[in-house]
Amino acid sequence: MRLFICSLLAVGSLHAYTPVPLVEDAKAPDFSLPGVDGKTYTLEDFSGGKALAVIFTTNHCPDAISSHGRMVALVDHFKGKSVKFVAINSNSPEGLHLPELGWTVYDDSFEDMKLISKDTGFNLPYLYDGETQGMAKAYGAIATPHIFVFDGDLKLRYNGRMDNGRRRLGPVEKNEGRDAIEAILAGKKPAVVKTRPVGCTTKWKEKAGKVAEENRKWKDQEITVEMANADAIGKIYANKGRKGMRLINFWSTTCGPCIAEFPDLAEICRQYSWHDFEFISLSFDEESDREKVSKFLKHQEVGMSHRNRGLLKEDGRTTSHFIFKGDTEDLGKVFKDKWNGALPFTILVGANGEVLYEHSGKVDPLVLKKKIVAQIWKESEEK
C-alpha cells in the first residue's frame, strides 16, 4: 500500500501554528525575502501588472514536486501578458525529519532551493521564507502547493489549489489558478474564488521538538547482527516477489572508505524508510567482532522501520545486518561480474533483482539518491 509522506503523522507539535488563509478582497501583505538568484524581493517588485500569482511550494513534498512542471507551464502560458509570478518556500528545515524527504534528493534549505530551481528550470523568482515564516503566516499558506491570485490592485481574487493534478506528472483536467488569472485579465470575477490546496502541510518551526523525538526513536532502536552465508545473501539480492528496493552494502570496520561513507548510507536508510526500501549491511569482519560491528551500526542509527519489520517477518529474518561467513568465492558467484572483491561495494536492486545502481568504492550519495528517487516515482506512477 502506497505510503504518503504528507499523511497526518505525529511529527508536529500539538501547539503547531494553524494558518488562516487570506479572504477574498484582502490586500496582499508586503514582504522582503531573498531569492535563489541572489536578489532580495519585496511586494513592490511584483506590483504594476494586471494580476499577481503567489505560489507557495517547496523542495520535498511529492505534491509540490509533481506540480513544478505545471507551475513552469503556467508562467509560460501568460508570457507577454501583464501577469507577475513568484514562488515561495516557507518550510523550516527544523520542522522536517528525514523520512519526510523520501520523495526527493533535496531538503528544504535555501541552498537546495537553488539546486531544484536549476534542475526544474524555474522561470519565476523562488524566494525563501523558512527563516521567519512570516510570509506564510501573513498569507495563511496551508499546504504546498497553495496559490493566491490577486488583481491589479493587489486584492485577493482566488486562493487554493493551482489545479487538480495532485501527484500526477501529466495533463490535468481543471486549472482553477489559470482560470482565475484569465478572468482577471478579462476584467471579470473568477468563477471559482476558493478551493482546498491539497498537499503537504507547511513545516513550521514549532514542530522541531517532535522532529527531535522522532529522531530519538532511531537512536534508541536495538541493532542485531546475524551471520549469513552466500545462499542467504543471494536470496536477499534476488528480491523475488517484491516490488520494492534493497540497498546492499559490503563493508568492514577495518575499511577506511567503508567507515567514511557509512553516515551517508545511514541517512539514506532513514530518508527512504517510509517506502518499500530496505538497507542491508554485510560486514566482512570476523564473527568474534560481532559486538564491535553491532556497536558501530548502533552509533550510525541504522535501525529498522516499521514497514521493514513486516517484510522481515515474511522473509523469516530478524535483521537487515549481517556478518558474512563462508567462502568469498561463493559470494562472488552470486554477484558475478558486479563485485570484484574490493570493499566497500554497494548495489541497489529493484523487483526480482533488477540492478538499478552498483558501485565499487565510496559512493556519491547524491548520485545514489537520484537513482532511488527515480525508482520511487516510477513505482508511484505504476500504482
C-alpha positions in Angstrom: 0.0 0.0 0.0 1.3 3.3 -1.0 2.6 5.4 1.9 2.2 9.1 1.6 4.7 11.4 3.2 2.0 14.1 3.7 -0.2 11.9 5.8 -1.2 13.2 9.2 1.8 11.8 11.2 2.5 12.6 14.7 5.6 14.7 13.9 4.2 18.1 14.7 3.7 19.8 18.0 0.3 19.8 19.5 0.7 23.6 19.5 2.0 24.0 16.0 0.8 27.1 14.2 -2.5 26.8 12.4 -2.6 29.1 9.3 -5.7 31.1 8.3 -5.8 32.0 4.5 -6.5 35.5 3.4 -10.1 36.1 2.4 -11.4 37.5 -0.8 -10.7 41.2 -1.3 -7.8 41.1 1.2 -4.8 43.2 0.3 -1.6 41.3 -0.5 0.8 41.6 2.6 4.2 43.1 2.0 7.4 41.2 2.4 11.2 41.3 1.9 12.7 37.9 1.1 15.9 36.5 -0.5 15.6 34.8 -3.9 17.7 31.9 -5.3 19.2 34.4 -7.8 20.9 36.4 -5.1 18.4 39.3 -5.1 16.1 40.4 -2.3 12.5 40.9 -3.3 9.6 42.9 -1.9 5.9 43.1 -2.9 6.7 46.2 -4.9 8.8 44.1 -7.3 5.6 42.2 -8.3 3.3 45.2 -8.5 2.2 47.1 -11.6 0.6 44.3 -13.5 -3.0 43.4 -14.0 -2.6 40.2 -11.9 -0.2 38.6 -9.5 0.1 34.9 -8.6 1.9 34.0 -5.4 2.6 30.3 -5.2 3.7 28.6 -2.0 5.7 25.5 -2.9 8.7 23.6 -1.6 11.5 21.2 -2.5 10.5 18.0 -0.8 6.7 17.5 -1.0 5.6 15.0 -3.6 2.5 17.1 -4.5 4.7 20.2 -4.9 7.4 18.3 -6.9 4.8 16.9 -9.4 3.4 20.4 -9.8 6.7 22.2 -10.5 6.4 21.4 -14.2 2.8 22.6 -14.3 3.9 25.8 -12.5 6.5 26.5 -15.1 3.9 25.8 -17.8 1.5 28.3 -16.1 4.1 31.0 -16.2 4.8 30.3 -19.9 1.1 30.3 -20.6 0.9 34.0 -19.6 4.2 35.0 -21.2 4.0 38.5 -22.7 0.8 39.3 -20.7 0.5 41.6 -17.7 0.9 38.9 -15.0 3.5 38.7 -12.3 4.5 35.4 -10.7 6.5 34.5 -7.6 7.1 31.1 -5.8 7.8 30.9 -2.1 9.2 28.2 0.1 8.1 28.8 3.7 9.1 25.5 5.1 11.5 25.4 8.0 14.1 22.6 7.7 13.8 22.4 11.5 10.3 21.2 11.1 11.2 18.2 9.0 12.7 14.8 9.8 14.4 12.6 7.2 11.6 10.3 6.1 9.6 13.3 5.1 12.2 13.9 2.4 11.6 10.4 0.9 10.4 11.7 -2.5 13.4 13.8 -3.3 17.2 14.1 -3.1 16.9 17.6 -1.6 15.9 19.1 1.7 14.1 22.4 2.3 17.1 24.6 2.8 17.8 27.7 0.9 20.9 26.1 -0.7 18.9 23.2 -2.0 16.2 25.6 -3.3 18.9 26.8 -5.7 19.6 23.3 -6.9 15.9 22.3 -7.5 15.2 25.6 -9.2 18.0 25.0 -11.6 17.2 21.3 -12.1 13.5 22.0 -12.8 14.0 25.2 -14.9 12.0 27.6 -12.7 11.0 30.6 -14.8 9.9 32.7 -11.9 11.6 34.1 -8.7 11.9 31.5 -6.0 12.1 33.1 -2.5 12.9 31.7 0.9 10.6 32.4 3.8 11.7 29.5 6.0 13.8 31.6 8.4 10.9 33.5 9.9 7.9 32.0 8.1 6.3 35.5 8.3 5.0 35.5 4.8 3.4 32.0 5.1 1.6 33.2 8.3 0.6 36.5 6.7 -0.9 34.8 3.6 -2.2 31.8 5.5 -0.4 29.2 3.4 -1.9 25.8 4.4 -0.2 23.4 2.1 2.3 23.0 -0.8 1.3 24.0 -3.4 -1.0 26.8 -2.5 -1.7 29.6 -4.9 -3.0 33.1 -4.2 -4.2 35.2 -7.2 -4.5 39.0 -6.9 -5.8 41.6 -9.2 -4.0 44.8 -10.3 -4.9 46.5 -7.1 -3.3 43.5 -5.2 -6.7 42.4 -3.8 -7.2 38.7 -3.5 -9.4 37.1 -6.1 -8.7 33.4 -5.7 -6.8 31.1 -3.4 -6.5 27.3 -3.2 -5.1 24.7 -5.5 -3.3 25.5 -8.7 -5.1 22.7 -10.5 -6.4 19.2 -9.8 -3.1 17.4 -10.8 -2.1 16.4 -7.3 0.8 13.9 -7.8 0.3 13.4 -11.5 3.1 14.4 -13.8 0.9 14.6 -16.9 -2.0 16.7 -18.1 -4.8 17.9 -15.7 -8.5 18.5 -16.2 -9.0 21.5 -14.1 -6.8 24.7 -13.9 -8.5 26.9 -11.3 -5.4 29.1 -10.9 -5.0 29.7 -14.6 -8.8 30.3 -15.0 -8.7 32.9 -12.2 -5.8 34.8 -13.8 -7.6 34.7 -17.2 -10.8 36.1 -15.7 -8.9 38.9 -14.0 -7.2 39.8 -17.3 -10.6 39.9 -18.9 -11.9 42.2 -16.2 -14.2 39.6 -14.8 -14.6 37.9 -11.4 -13.2 34.4 -11.3 -16.0 31.8 -11.5 -14.3 29.9 -8.6 -12.8 32.0 -5.8 -11.7 29.4 -3.3 -10.6 25.7 -3.4 -8.7 23.4 -1.0 -4.9 23.5 -1.5 -4.3 19.7 -1.3 -0.7 18.9 -0.4 1.9 18.7 2.4 1.3 20.9 5.4 3.6 23.9 5.9 6.5 22.7 8.1 6.5 25.1 11.0 9.5 25.7 13.3 7.2 24.8 16.2 7.5 21.2 15.1 11.2 21.0 15.9 10.6 19.3 19.3 8.6 16.4 17.7 11.2 16.1 15.0 13.8 15.6 17.6 11.5 13.0 19.3 11.2 11.1 16.0 15.0 11.1 15.6 15.5 9.7 19.1 13.4 6.7 18.1 16.0 5.8 15.5 18.8 6.4 18.0 17.1 4.2 20.7 16.5 1.2 18.4 18.2 -2.1 19.2 20.6 -3.3 16.4 21.0 -7.0 15.9 23.6 -8.7 13.7 23.4 -12.2 12.4 25.8 -14.5 10.4 24.9 -15.1 6.8 26.3 -17.3 4.0 26.3 -16.7 0.3 23.0 -18.5 -0.2 21.2 -16.3 2.4 22.6 -13.1 0.8 21.7 -14.4 -2.6 18.1 -14.7 -1.7 18.1 -11.1 -0.4 19.8 -10.0 -3.6 17.3 -11.8 -5.8 14.5 -9.8 -4.2 11.9 -12.1 -5.6 8.2 -11.4 -5.2 8.8 -7.8 -4.1 8.3 -4.5 -5.9 10.4 -2.5 -3.5 14.2 -1.8 -3.4 17.1 -3.2 -1.4 20.3 -1.4 -1.0 23.1 -3.8 -0.1 26.5 -2.6 1.2 29.6 -4.7 1.7 31.8 -3.2 4.4 34.2 -3.7 7.3 35.1 -1.9 10.5 38.7 -2.1 9.3 38.0 -0.4 5.9 38.6 3.3 5.9 36.4 4.2 2.9 33.6 2.0 4.3 33.6 3.9 7.6 33.8 7.3 5.7 30.7 6.6 3.6 28.6 4.9 6.2 27.0 8.1 7.6 25.7 8.9 4.1 24.3 5.3 3.8 22.7 5.6 7.3 21.0 8.9 6.2 19.7 7.2 3.0 18.4 4.3 5.2 16.3 6.7 7.2 15.3 9.1 4.5 13.6 6.5 2.3 12.3 4.3 5.2 8.6 5.2 4.6 8.9 3.5 1.2 9.3 -0.2 0.3 13.0 0.2 0.8 15.5 -1.8 2.9 19.1 -1.2 3.7 21.2 -4.4 4.0 24.7 -4.2 5.5 27.0 -7.1 5.0 30.2 -6.9 7.2 33.3 -8.8 6.4 34.6 -8.6 10.0 35.3 -11.8 11.9 32.4 -13.4 13.8 34.3 -12.7 17.0 33.9 -9.0 16.2 30.1 -9.1 16.2 29.8 -6.8 19.2 32.1 -4.3 17.6 30.0 -4.4 14.4 26.8 -4.0 16.4 28.1 -1.0 18.3 29.2 0.7 15.1 25.8 0.1 13.5 24.0 1.3 16.7 26.1 4.5 16.6 25.1 5.0 12.9 21.4 4.7 13.9 20.6 2.2 11.1 17.6 0.6 12.8 14.5 -0.8 11.2 11.5 1.0 10.0 8.0 -0.3 11.0 7.5 -1.2 7.3 10.6 -3.4 7.2 9.7 -5.2 10.4 6.7 -6.8 8.5 8.9 -7.6 5.5 11.5 -9.3 7.6 8.8 -11.4 9.2 7.6 -12.5 5.7 11.2 -13.5 4.9 11.8 -15.3 8.1 14.6 -12.9 9.1 15.2 -11.0 12.3 17.6 -8.3 11.0 18.9 -6.4 8.0 22.5 -6.5 9.2 24.9 -9.5 8.7 28.4 -10.7 9.0 29.5 -12.9 6.1 30.5 -16.4 6.8 31.9 -18.8 4.2 34.0 -18.6 1.1 34.0 -15.2 -0.6 34.2 -17.0 -4.0 30.7 -18.4 -3.3 29.5 -14.8 -2.7 31.3 -13.8 -5.9 29.3 -16.4 -7.8 26.1 -14.8 -6.5 27.1 -11.3 -7.7 29.1 -12.5 -10.7 30.8 -9.6 -12.5 29.2 -7.0 -10.3 31.6 -7.4 -7.4 35.4 -7.6 -7.9 36.2 -8.4 -4.2 37.1 -4.8 -3.1 35.4 -3.0 -0.2 33.3 -1.1 0.0 30.8 -2.3 -2.6 27.2 -1.0 -2.9 24.4 -2.3 -5.1 20.8 -1.2 -5.4 18.2 -3.7 -6.7 14.6 -3.5 -7.5 11.9 -6.1 -8.2 13.3 -9.5 -8.9 16.9 -8.4 -8.5 16.9 -5.7 -11.3 20.1 -3.8 -10.8 19.4 -0.1 -10.5 22.8 1.0 -9.3 26.2 -0.5 -8.5 29.4 1.0 -7.3 32.8 -0.2 -6.0 34.4 2.3 -3.7 33.0 5.2 -1.7 29.5 6.2 -3.0 28.4 9.6 -4.2 25.3 10.0 -2.1 23.6 12.4 -4.5 24.0 10.0 -7.4 22.7 7.1 -5.4 19.7 9.2 -4.1 18.8 10.2 -7.6 18.6 6.5 -8.6 16.4 5.7 -5.6 14.1 8.7 -6.1 13.7 7.9 -9.9 12.5 4.4 -8.9 10.2 5.7 -6.2 8.5 7.9 -8.8 8.4 5.1 -11.3 6.7 2.8 -8.8 4.3 5.6 -7.9 3.2 6.1 -11.5 2.7 2.3 -11.9 0.3 2.1 -9.0 
